[in-house]
Amino acid sequence: QVQLVESGGGLVGAGGSLRLSCAASGRTFSTYAMGWFRQAPGKEREFVAAIRWSGGSTDYADSVKCRFTISRDNAKNMVYLQIDSLKPEDTAVYYCATTFSRYSGPLSYTDQYDYWGQGTQVTVAS
C-alpha cells in the first residue's frame, strides 16, 4: 500500500502562486510515477501533470502547461506542483496519485492510478 498526503493549498488572489506538496509513504519503491489532478465543484476530475520517478519525464495538460511545474524529490518521496499566475478557474481540490504500472504513453487518465491522496483545496479569488 501507498499513502499520499497533499499540502500547500489555500486562498490566494488572482496572479499569485502556490506550491503544492505530496508526501508519499509505504510501498513507494514499487511505484512508477506520480500525478496531479484537480476537481472543481460540479465537474469531473481532470488531469494536471505527471512525473516519472526514474528520469523525471513529465506530462502536462495543455491548459496548464505554461503555468504549472511538476517536480519530485526521490530521496524524500515528495512530489511538488508549482502553480504560477493563478486564475479563478484554477479553484479546485487538487489530488496527487501514484501508479505502479509502467505505461508507455501519457499518464493522464484517472484509471491509470492506483492510490490517491485526500486532496488539498486551492481557492483563487478574483
C-alpha positions in Angstrom: 0.0 0.0 0.0 1.0 3.6 -0.5 -0.2 6.6 1.5 -0.3 10.1 -0.1 -0.8 13.3 1.8 -1.2 16.6 0.0 -0.5 20.0 1.5 0.1 23.6 0.5 -3.4 24.6 -0.7 -5.1 27.8 0.4 -6.8 31.0 -0.6 -4.8 33.2 -2.9 -5.5 36.2 -5.1 -5.5 36.0 -8.9 -2.0 36.3 -10.2 -0.5 34.7 -7.2 1.5 31.5 -6.8 1.2 28.3 -4.7 3.4 25.3 -4.3 1.5 22.1 -3.5 3.3 19.2 -1.9 2.6 15.5 -1.9 4.3 13.2 0.6 4.3 9.5 -0.3 4.9 6.7 2.1 4.6 2.9 2.2 5.5 0.8 -0.8 6.8 3.8 -2.8 9.8 1.9 -4.1 7.4 0.0 -6.4 5.7 3.0 -7.9 6.4 4.3 -11.4 5.0 7.8 -11.5 3.1 10.4 -9.7 0.3 12.6 -11.0 -1.7 15.7 -10.0 -5.3 16.0 -10.8 -7.9 18.6 -9.8 -11.7 18.7 -9.4 -13.8 21.8 -9.4 -17.3 21.8 -7.9 -19.7 20.1 -10.3 -17.0 19.0 -12.6 -15.1 15.8 -13.3 -11.7 15.2 -12.0 -9.2 16.3 -14.6 -5.5 15.7 -15.2 -3.0 18.4 -14.5 0.5 16.9 -14.6 2.5 13.7 -14.1 6.2 12.9 -13.5 8.1 9.6 -13.5 10.3 8.8 -10.6 13.1 7.5 -12.8 14.3 10.0 -15.3 11.8 12.7 -14.3 10.0 12.9 -17.6 6.8 14.8 -17.4 3.3 15.2 -18.9 1.1 18.3 -18.7 -2.4 19.1 -19.6 -2.3 21.7 -22.4 -4.4 24.1 -20.4 -1.8 24.4 -17.6 1.5 23.8 -19.4 2.8 27.4 -19.2 1.9 28.0 -15.6 2.3 24.7 -13.7 5.5 22.9 -13.0 5.7 19.4 -11.5 8.9 18.2 -9.8 10.0 15.4 -7.5 12.5 14.7 -4.8 13.2 11.0 -4.9 15.2 10.9 -1.7 12.3 12.4 0.2 9.5 10.7 -1.7 8.0 14.1 -2.4 6.3 15.5 -5.4 5.5 19.2 -5.9 3.3 21.2 -8.1 4.3 24.8 -8.6 1.3 26.9 -9.8 2.0 30.4 -11.0 -0.2 33.2 -12.4 -3.2 31.7 -10.6 -6.6 32.2 -12.1 -10.1 31.9 -10.5 -10.7 28.9 -12.8 -7.9 27.1 -11.1 -10.1 26.9 -8.0 -10.5 23.2 -7.2 -9.4 20.4 -4.9 -6.0 19.1 -6.0 -5.2 15.5 -5.7 -2.0 13.6 -6.1 -2.0 10.0 -7.2 0.5 7.2 -7.9 0.7 4.3 -10.3 2.6 1.1 -10.2 2.1 0.5 -13.9 4.8 1.4 -16.5 2.6 2.9 -19.1 4.4 3.9 -22.3 2.2 6.9 -23.1 0.9 10.0 -21.2 -0.3 9.3 -17.6 -3.4 11.5 -18.0 -6.3 9.2 -17.0 -7.6 8.6 -13.5 -7.9 4.9 -14.1 -4.1 4.6 -14.7 -3.5 5.4 -11.0 -3.7 3.1 -8.1 -3.6 5.3 -5.0 -4.9 8.7 -4.3 -4.5 11.3 -1.6 -7.3 13.1 0.2 -6.8 16.4 -1.7 -5.9 19.9 -0.8 -8.2 22.9 -1.6 -7.0 25.7 -3.8 -9.2 28.8 -4.0 -8.3 31.7 -6.2 -10.1 35.0 -5.5 -10.7 37.3 -8.4 
